[in-house]
Amino acid sequence: PERLMSIKSFLFRYVLLTLLLMPLSGDDKKSSVEIQRDIDSRNVELQSLRNEIKNIEEKLIRKNKEAISNTEILINLGNKISLTEKLIRSLHREEQHISNIIHNTQTQIVEKENQWKKLKRQLTQRLQYLYIHGRPGLLKTVLSSEDWNSAIYRIKYLNILAKHEKKLRKNMKETLVLLEKEKAKRLIDLNRKSVLLSEKKNENIRLEKDKKEHKEVLSFIKEAKHKLELNRTQKNQMIMEMEQLI
């Protein structure tokens, strides 16, 4: 009777372990690519994934301390691997998004630099003209004119040139300010891209480590299952031998 109870207990544990080893499945919804102005939303998504991974890591530590079965550890590792892969995909999309922004910013910088050079060239030509011909005063312009109409025309012409020069200087200043803003924006985006690349690299390292651990735990469980099956075969053989003796 005691041996029979032991066999029944063994069979019960084997069935329980088999049930625990049944594969679990879950939905893994992929996040969509957000538009440029929705960066805050993507940051929330990334942080949420990081928090979920951190929670699972803490859960793994607690489960180890509580000596929970390797099967549950395997499930948690699988969940962590799935979330890490999702985070890496999100980081990659964000990296591509930042790269596009940097490319557009670089284009704007080149355009602003060309615009500034053009304005500078125009102003230089204007200053060279004034250096050669001088900047006539109002009185000199009136006195050197042949008639009053000619004097008025020359005064208007000089006023137009003066306004044009003033506009050139203003445009140069505004272009230079915009150029500096674009360069500052590019620097911020480059730093953000560097952070994303670093995080993605670290997550890939952690992912490979978790996959290795997952493989080792799975191998351990398969080995344990094989030992149980072998033990069951031996027990059945013993029962058959005992029945023959009877």
Legacy VTK file of the C-alpha trace (Angstrom):
# vtk DataFile Version 3.0
C-alpha trace
ASCII
DATASET POLYDATA
POINTS 246 float
0.000 0.000 0.000
2.769 2.480 0.844
4.520 1.765 -2.437
1.231 2.129 -4.303
0.637 5.483 -2.615
4.154 6.532 -3.612
3.432 5.606 -7.225
0.171 7.549 -7.173
1.966 10.537 -5.674
4.598 10.312 -8.368
1.961 10.157 -11.127
0.131 13.155 -9.620
3.342 15.216 -9.565
4.133 14.189 -13.126
0.692 15.238 -14.388
0.956 18.543 -12.476
4.388 19.253 -13.944
3.112 18.375 -17.439
0.287 20.894 -17.036
2.729 23.539 -15.870
4.915 22.860 -18.895
2.078 23.525 -21.352
3.013 26.537 -23.565
1.346 29.838 -22.863
0.557 32.391 -25.527
-0.310 36.051 -25.444
-1.000 38.948 -27.718
1.868 41.257 -28.541
0.440 44.403 -29.982
2.895 46.421 -31.997
2.970 50.134 -31.370
2.394 52.463 -34.380
4.830 55.114 -35.633
3.781 58.520 -34.308
4.006 61.815 -36.188
6.802 64.308 -35.535
4.900 66.461 -33.078
3.854 63.444 -30.987
7.259 62.924 -29.349
5.845 63.152 -25.828
3.475 60.270 -26.558
6.329 58.120 -27.842
8.414 58.946 -24.784
5.536 57.792 -22.556
5.379 54.546 -24.517
9.124 53.989 -24.214
9.092 54.739 -20.485
6.115 52.422 -19.989
8.032 49.595 -21.637
11.054 50.305 -19.462
8.873 50.252 -16.341
7.275 46.945 -17.349
10.689 45.380 -17.894
11.866 46.704 -14.524
8.773 45.272 -12.822
9.398 41.873 -14.381
13.052 41.983 -13.293
11.947 42.691 -9.732
9.401 39.906 -9.995
12.097 37.508 -11.175
14.234 38.409 -8.163
11.300 37.871 -5.791
10.416 34.572 -7.400
13.983 33.362 -7.078
14.027 34.288 -3.411
10.722 32.536 -2.881
12.042 29.448 -4.668
9.220 29.456 -7.228
9.385 26.704 -9.852
11.651 27.017 -12.887
8.578 26.867 -15.094
7.274 30.202 -13.780
10.747 31.736 -14.061
10.781 30.567 -17.680
7.442 32.279 -18.338
8.649 35.538 -16.769
11.841 35.411 -18.817
9.767 34.905 -21.955
7.629 37.929 -21.107
10.710 40.025 -20.423
12.297 38.966 -23.721
9.100 39.859 -25.591
8.914 43.310 -23.960
12.618 43.955 -24.524
12.256 43.118 -28.212
9.276 45.479 -28.389
11.297 48.218 -26.670
14.188 47.722 -29.101
11.787 48.054 -32.040
10.362 51.259 -30.548
13.866 52.617 -29.936
14.770 51.824 -33.543
11.702 53.668 -34.849
12.496 56.653 -32.633
16.108 56.593 -33.830
14.928 56.672 -37.469
12.546 59.518 -36.640
15.335 61.554 -35.019
17.603 60.813 -37.996
14.986 62.272 -40.347
14.683 65.373 -38.162
18.483 65.785 -38.152
18.554 65.433 -41.945
15.853 68.093 -42.364
17.627 70.373 -39.897
20.899 69.957 -41.778
19.113 70.937 -44.996
17.755 74.055 -43.289
21.232 74.926 -42.022
22.726 74.676 -45.520
19.933 76.855 -46.940
20.357 79.470 -44.202
24.140 79.493 -44.671
23.749 80.018 -48.433
21.192 82.752 -47.815
23.500 84.467 -45.341
26.429 84.284 -47.782
24.278 85.788 -50.524
23.195 88.674 -48.294
26.759 89.204 -47.158
27.935 89.327 -50.774
25.264 91.890 -51.672
26.144 94.049 -48.682
29.848 93.799 -49.513
29.189 94.989 -53.057
27.126 97.867 -51.682
29.897 98.901 -49.289
32.498 98.651 -52.057
30.385 100.942 -54.226
30.093 103.480 -51.414
33.831 103.244 -50.749
34.603 104.040 -54.390
31.923 106.632 -55.073
31.314 107.879 -51.551
28.035 108.526 -49.787
26.856 111.994 -50.979
25.052 114.145 -48.476
21.710 115.779 -49.076
23.181 119.261 -49.653
25.844 117.988 -52.029
23.246 116.028 -53.973
21.041 119.093 -54.429
23.927 121.381 -55.409
25.438 118.917 -57.866
22.139 118.343 -59.672
21.385 120.201 -62.888
17.783 120.955 -61.922
15.359 120.453 -59.082
13.695 117.374 -60.619
17.064 115.725 -61.044
17.910 116.499 -57.420
14.626 114.977 -56.182
15.221 111.866 -58.284
18.737 111.407 -56.923
17.539 111.899 -53.346
14.834 109.246 -53.813
17.364 106.925 -55.406
19.781 107.352 -52.504
16.947 106.750 -50.031
16.075 103.526 -51.817
19.706 102.416 -51.658
19.855 103.284 -47.963
16.663 101.324 -47.254
17.991 98.396 -49.257
21.234 98.443 -47.282
19.275 98.574 -44.024
17.099 95.679 -45.164
20.188 93.669 -46.111
21.677 94.166 -42.656
18.383 93.224 -40.991
17.986 90.103 -43.123
21.561 89.083 -42.383
20.959 89.435 -38.658
17.692 87.475 -38.770
19.238 84.753 -40.922
22.171 84.446 -38.540
19.801 84.078 -35.552
17.784 81.373 -37.342
20.997 79.633 -38.350
22.185 79.476 -34.744
18.785 78.110 -33.642
18.924 75.359 -36.264
22.453 74.422 -35.199
21.391 74.288 -31.540
18.401 72.126 -32.484
20.662 69.808 -34.466
22.976 69.413 -31.475
20.046 68.501 -29.199
18.771 65.933 -31.712
22.248 64.450 -32.165
22.584 64.035 -28.396
19.157 62.398 -28.212
20.070 60.031 -31.035
23.287 59.128 -29.214
21.296 58.321 -26.056
18.858 56.170 -28.050
21.684 54.268 -29.739
23.345 53.653 -26.386
20.112 52.414 -24.824
19.363 50.184 -27.811
22.855 48.686 -27.571
22.422 47.976 -23.850
18.971 46.465 -24.412
20.380 44.173 -27.104
23.060 42.987 -24.677
20.439 42.323 -22.001
18.247 40.579 -24.560
21.011 38.164 -25.517
21.699 37.502 -21.835
18.018 36.786 -21.137
17.752 34.516 -24.183
20.771 32.570 -22.958
19.251 32.217 -19.488
15.912 31.236 -21.037
17.652 28.533 -23.059
19.498 27.229 -19.985
16.329 27.080 -17.871
14.429 25.378 -20.689
17.236 22.854 -21.071
17.140 22.218 -17.315
13.372 21.643 -17.407
13.658 19.272 -20.371
16.379 17.359 -18.577
14.252 17.190 -15.429
11.290 15.981 -17.491
13.476 13.345 -19.131
14.631 12.157 -15.709
11.025 11.965 -14.525
10.019 9.944 -17.578
13.009 7.666 -17.098
12.116 7.263 -13.436
8.517 6.480 -14.401
9.709 3.841 -16.855
11.845 2.284 -14.153
8.931 2.296 -11.726
6.651 0.678 -14.312
9.293 -1.943 -14.953
9.479 -2.646 -11.230
5.690 -3.005 -11.068
5.696 -5.437 -13.979
8.424 -7.494 -12.334
6.506 -7.525 -9.067
3.321 -8.603 -10.857
5.194 -11.455 -12.484
6.449 -12.549 -9.108
2.914 -12.537 -7.785
LINES 1 247
246 0 1 2 3 4 5 6 7 8 9 10 11 12 13 14 15 16 17 18 19 20 21 22 23 24 25 26 27 28 29 30 31 32 33 34 35 36 37 38 39 40 41 42 43 44 45 46 47 48 49 50 51 52 53 54 55 56 57 58 59 60 61 62 63 64 65 66 67 68 69 70 71 72 73 74 75 76 77 78 79 80 81 82 83 84 85 86 87 88 89 90 91 92 93 94 95 96 97 98 99 100 101 102 103 104 105 106 107 108 109 110 111 112 113 114 115 116 117 118 119 120 121 122 123 124 125 126 127 128 129 130 131 132 133 134 135 136 137 138 139 140 141 142 143 144 145 146 147 148 149 150 151 152 153 154 155 156 157 158 159 160 161 162 163 164 165 166 167 168 169 170 171 172 173 174 175 176 177 178 179 180 181 182 183 184 185 186 187 188 189 190 191 192 193 194 195 196 197 198 199 200 201 202 203 204 205 206 207 208 209 210 211 212 213 214 215 216 217 218 219 220 221 222 223 224 225 226 227 228 229 230 231 232 233 234 235 236 237 238 239 240 241 242 243 244 245
